[in-house]
Amino acid sequence: MKSSEIRTSFLEYFRSKGHTIVPSSSLVPANDPTLLFVNSGMVQFKDVFLGKDKRSYSRATTAQRSLRAGGKHNDLENVGYTARHHTFFEMLGNFSFGDYFKGAAIRYAWELLTEVYKLAPERLWTT
């Protein structure tokens, strides 16, 4: 699969589960002095998780452009040495704002991997 197919399949799968597709926010976070760049998919929802903001939807899905160039989740030393480590990437995410919890999130992830992406269940390990 091409990355564009993975992204589209992900977003459409979660749309079919009642999620609103929310566009990627800017790489430079608005109103957040704690970050120089957006480094994860949940940054644009930070105020929702902190109870400072509400959205018109309770389920969201995103393909958030992210940049990691330092900090706790920094793996800069591996960039260029492996095919998995990058400073810029899109983080696919699905979010529930008090709507569903771990059980449903796990079911959605399993269904996405095994039914949409057609990964063999016997080759998947949960941890």
C-alpha positions, -999 to 999 in steps of 0.1 A, spaced: 0 0 0 11 36 -7 11 60 22 -18 79 7 -38 47 6 -30 40 43 -40 75 53 -72 75 33 -82 40 45 -75 50 81 -95 82 80 -124 66 61 -125 37 85 -129 60 115 -154 82 97 -175 50 92 -173 46 130 -188 81 136 -156 101 138 -152 136 124 -122 139 101 -103 170 115 -77 185 92 -40 186 103 -32 216 124 -2 239 117 32 225 126 36 256 148 12 252 176 -12 280 184 -14 293 220 10 266 234 42 280 247 54 246 258 60 234 222 81 248 194 65 223 169 36 199 169 51 166 179 20 143 181 -15 140 169 -32 150 201 -16 185 204 -45 202 186 -69 186 212 -48 194 243 -73 219 256 -101 195 251 -83 168 272 -75 195 299 -112 205 300 -105 240 288 -123 236 254 -152 216 239 -157 205 204 -190 200 185 -180 163 181 -171 136 205 -151 115 181 -122 127 159 -97 112 135 -67 130 120 -36 126 99 -15 152 118 18 165 104 43 162 132 79 172 137 102 158 163 136 174 167 142 172 204 127 165 237 114 133 255 104 115 223 135 125 204 151 98 182 173 121 161 204 98 166 186 72 145 175 94 116 193 83 84 204 50 99 170 32 98 140 33 75 118 39 105 132 70 120 122 105 107 119 140 121 88 148 100 59 124 96 21 121 97 7 107 128 -27 89 123 -50 92 153 -84 84 165 -97 103 196 -127 100 218 -137 129 241 -157 109 267 -176 88 242 -158 55 242 -129 40 261 -102 13 259 -125 -16 249 -139 1 218 -105 16 209 -90 -19 210 -118 -33 189 -115 -5 163 -77 -10 161 -80 -48 157 -107 -44 130 -87 -18 111 -56 -40 111 -72 -73 103 -102 -63 81 -92 -31 64 -54 -36 61 -57 -74 59 -30 -82 83 -30 -118 94 -43 -120 130 -19 -148 139 10 -126 131 -1 -98 154 10 -97 190 -6 -76 217 14 -62 245 
